[in-house]
């Protein structure tokens, strides 16, 4: 070093400093040290810089013939030993040996301070000790999040949602989900719609045995905002930790929330490595406070079963304000109206933006995309299972994994995950009503009744739960009770989708009981509500329902063909987005009443218009279409063989129909009876929509088949059920009712 110029020494020091900082950064990240370790190291190096310069100058002057670079210019200036030579004390102090020892001592000091800090933090000593280490709060103890107190309630609501999202990434903070809070408020006779204040949140925590409350406040300061938050012990009301952050304007509130959340997690006891692993809130959700406000309001509406049209408009506004808002796009994919094409658009946008998300949100987005768009159920299950590995109490992952198993028809497995989601304090009605659906599909009707009663008590505005209540009664065969249950829709608000559902359920009940004119009237009314709700192809459900009634109940193929022509000529097939055209349903109907040439032509159009990636998992459809054509040619055995090759995931009644009819036509009475009875005795939430055109004729035919075999006891049972079902059927069906009644009376007389 003695022979080096000052610039060479500075270059060497800069290189050494860079290397030291890299080592410090790696050690900090790998050992989970606090972020201040790095700037502390930089400060020590900066303090060392003038010492190095002074040492270089002193040593250069003390060395005979040595030179140092001039302060200006590129020439070198000689320093005579007699001119300004440092004193002996200075020379003894500013030596390279002392400089190196001083640098080493500085970093020993850094290590000692850091070690002491981490020891005190992890042992709960002094002001730096974490709440978990001090024993003031258990890791993952349930904490109630109160609404931010703000002069602008919408900003307060958005800030609360932002904090909830950020804290959901924590491994030591466990927020109580809104459903549990809502349940407690109902029992407290408080209105769950009123913002949850800090005082009410503490009362909830005390009643329910939750550990603490997080409360916050937003105060306007000039053109900016001051954000404060505190963790309060529920029992004593003592503030365990608090922090304050500033936001220059409304757009800076989200970054301020991110800093606030990080400080709170740090105070609770989150490891620094975990804190650094999480993406900032503005990146994982949205940088737009207005977009977050709209998203928060929309999600809340869907979770409590509110007005879906309003919820969708809020989500649409959120993605308009921030087109890169991935989680808002994902939610829109699940809720959007106006056609399947628009929902796929939303799923795809979320999937494209998934790299902006936290690991949890990314896995949720990927799993939803696989389950909804590509129909790769195994990939979806793998993603959800990974989420549950990360957090066994992730209620979204648990519920959605259950829904995926439901799509596969594995209802017992689905119920297990729905119940786990409910137990994990879900924020809405979804896992509870899904549990009821799983119970209905397994024939556990009494259990489903209890589940639905609880769901509708706590989420009285949930439209899907109201529909399942109707489905429950139709599975019991109690159509009067089903009609009474349908009246609950009148209390669910003015959303056209609500009345669309009500009239659709009632139309199917009417058709099941043979009241075909009333069914058609209700179907027309449902179609009008369908159109008002903004959904695609408003007449499709109505026309399709009447098609199957003509074919299955009236047994009038020509009339059914006329109905189909209306679909083929309707606006539905001029939809700009091919995904919104009703190809699959139309081909299915055409295969029952059209020629093979017509079916193949429509299939070719479907395959040319709809890209390959949206035509996955359709093998069952193709097998059914081909089987229908073979049956129409009279080759029932070949048709039966094709139908038996179907996987039939998630469709219980597809196992029996139309196989029963083809066995019947083929003269295979035993198999026909077995499959007809399988249909009659099956349980599913979709049962009434099949019964509309199948149940009456099936009961009638079972009576005839048993009668033909001489089994008068079973014949009487099914004749009686048929007569009771169609007792008030339309005049056009009464001759069949009278024939069955007459034969029933004969059997009774014969049997005494």
Beta strands, then each sheet from edge to edge (+ up, - down):
strand 1: 67-69
strand 2: 76-78
strand 3: 142-145
strand 4: 149-150
strand 5: 174-175
strand 6: 212-221
strand 7: 224-233
strand 8: 239-247
sheet 1: 1+ 2-
sheet 2: 4+ 6+ 3+ 5+
sheet 3: 4+ 6+ 7- 8+
end
